[in-house]
Amino acid sequence: MANNINLGTAKSVKNDEFYTQYSDIQKEINAYLEYNPDVFRDKVVLLPCDDPEWSNFTRFFAQNFERLGLKKLISTSYAVESKRFKDYEPTLFETESPIFDVDKTRTNGKIFILSRDVNQNGHIDIDDLEFEYLEGDGDFRSLEVCKLRDESDIIVTNPPFSLFREFLNWIMVAQKQFLILGNFNAIHYKEVFPLIRDNKIWTGNKNFGGGMDMIMPKGTFDPTKLKKYRIDERGNIIQNIMGVIWFTNIDHGRRHEPLSLMTMKDNLRYSPHKEVKEKGYPHYENYDAIDVPFTDAIPSDYDGEMGVPTTFIDKYCPEQFTIIGCAEGDSGKSLGLKPFDRELKKLNKSLRDGQLFYMDNGMPIKPYSRILIRKK
Ligand SMILES: C[S@@+](CC[C@H](N)C(=O)[O-])C[C@H]1O[C@@H](n2cnc3c(N)ncnc32)[C@H](O)[C@@H]1O
């Protein structure tokens, strides 16, 4: 893809420092409100791993405090000295505050709280945010941030992708509602997939297509390595990053819209995919299921198990399908996928135990990344 980068590139260039646009937060939150207008009413919302002075998460929730009916907004940041990227200037908001501390501004996390009409103008909004330094550096795993988590009802953020597993677990053990960004590949993680399979978490309202335009603070990326980007008014690079998706356990309408599908007979005749018309739906050799190479080619009338691309999760409607498991590595082995025999491995060196394969003209074929589903 000429115009986007993937997170592998992000990692190799500079870590976890990319930020979310206001419009993406707004669009996503609106979908939950459309489904349930009271979803945030009387709730304490925590935004950890944020940079409240300029983050769009803090700005969005503070500006919409009254419209959402929030009880309290808490936003915390990670100390610049603990970050890998240390280029940082305190904002005027902080330096002009009577509690400004020239050391703490670098070594401590910060906490911003919004819960009352501080300036007595009759509204609770962004101008009523109150700020303090945290005791520690604002690590989400610290005791003080864990206490804030326990006090909150809903956690919303773009967490450090390098700590995604740990961050999601941190939410799940506390049994909180959440909306967070993550990498598409996280769907396969052994800590994540079972939660999706069991409908404990799901992906967000925004579909997987097109990646997401993210804000790269000045200096975190080498622009000469990027193909196409724009610069915002603060000099930040806005770059499309592939594979950034929302994960949540807050309900939204899109996940209850069933896919409109053709029967197997009609797919074999009219599918827009040449592969389906020519090859049909091969049966796997090592598991009792058929291979479906495209989500829109899932046959509506097939009652058995089907291997579908992982991107199916974007269209998954729990009233329409049951997810059986992930046919990858250890998860595949635990589903009972039979191992390859040695002779077949000679024909196709990419075959791996724990993955599905079918035969095509005497050659073993391993389809790319499948999950197993069954119609309800
Ligand atoms: C992907 S950025 C997103 C920031 C912001 N919420 C946004 O999108 O506008 C993740 C942030 O988490 C911070 N971070 C990294 N490790 C952390 C930790 N252990 N605890 C808290 N924050 C951390 C990073 O420094 C970075 O600022």
The ligand as an SDF file (V2000), in Angstrom:
LIG
                    3D

 27 29  0  0  0  0  0  0  0  0999 V2000
   -0.6930    5.2950   21.3970 C   0  0  0  0  0  0  0  0  0  0  0  0
   -0.3840    6.6410   22.5140 S   0  0  0  0  0  0  0  0  0  0  0  0
   -1.9580    7.2970   22.5680 C   0  0  0  0  0  0  0  0  0  0  0  0
   -2.1650    8.5280   23.3680 C   0  0  0  0  0  0  0  0  0  0  0  0
   -3.5480    9.1820   23.3940 C   0  0  0  0  0  0  0  0  0  0  0  0
   -4.4610    8.4820   24.2720 N   0  0  0  0  0  0  0  0  0  0  0  0
   -4.1440    9.5080   22.0460 C   0  0  0  0  0  0  0  0  0  0  0  0
   -4.3720    8.6670   21.1910 O   0  0  0  0  0  0  0  0  0  0  0  0
   -4.4170   10.6670   21.8480 O   0  0  0  0  0  0  0  0  0  0  0  0
   -0.1660    5.7250   24.0230 C   0  0  0  0  0  0  0  0  0  0  0  0
    0.3510    6.5330   25.1770 C   0  0  0  0  0  0  0  0  0  0  0  0
    0.5760    5.6680   26.3030 O   0  0  0  0  0  0  0  0  0  0  0  0
    1.7890    6.0310   26.9260 C   0  0  0  0  0  0  0  0  0  0  0  0
    2.3130    4.8790   27.6800 N   0  0  0  0  0  0  0  0  0  0  0  0
    3.2910    4.0110   27.3210 C   0  0  0  0  0  0  0  0  0  0  0  0
    3.4730    3.1070   28.3060 N   0  0  0  0  0  0  0  0  0  0  0  0
    2.6040    3.4140   29.2870 C   0  0  0  0  0  0  0  0  0  0  0  0
    2.3270    2.8560   30.5710 C   0  0  0  0  0  0  0  0  0  0  0  0
    2.9840    1.7760   31.0000 N   0  0  0  0  0  0  0  0  0  0  0  0
    1.3750    3.4140   31.3210 N   0  0  0  0  0  0  0  0  0  0  0  0
    0.7120    4.5200   30.8980 C   0  0  0  0  0  0  0  0  0  0  0  0
    0.9220    5.0880   29.6850 N   0  0  0  0  0  0  0  0  0  0  0  0
    1.8540    4.5470   28.8970 C   0  0  0  0  0  0  0  0  0  0  0  0
    2.6760    6.4530   25.7820 C   0  0  0  0  0  0  0  0  0  0  0  0
    3.7400    7.2560   26.2150 O   0  0  0  0  0  0  0  0  0  0  0  0
    1.6800    7.2250   24.8880 C   0  0  0  0  0  0  0  0  0  0  0  0
    1.6070    8.5410   25.2800 O   0  0  0  0  0  0  0  0  0  0  0  0
  1  2  1  0
  2  3  1  0
  2 10  1  0
  3  4  1  0
  4  5  1  0
  5  6  1  0
  5  7  1  0
  7  8  2  0
  7  9  1  0
 10 11  1  0
 11 12  1  0
 11 26  1  0
 12 13  1  0
 13 14  1  0
 13 24  1  0
 14 15  1  0
 14 23  1  0
 15 16  2  0
 16 17  1  0
 17 18  1  0
 17 23  2  0
 18 19  1  0
 18 20  2  0
 20 21  1  0
 21 22  2  0
 22 23  1  0
 24 25  1  0
 24 26  1  0
 26 27  1  0
M  CHG  2   2   1   9  -1
M  END
$$$$
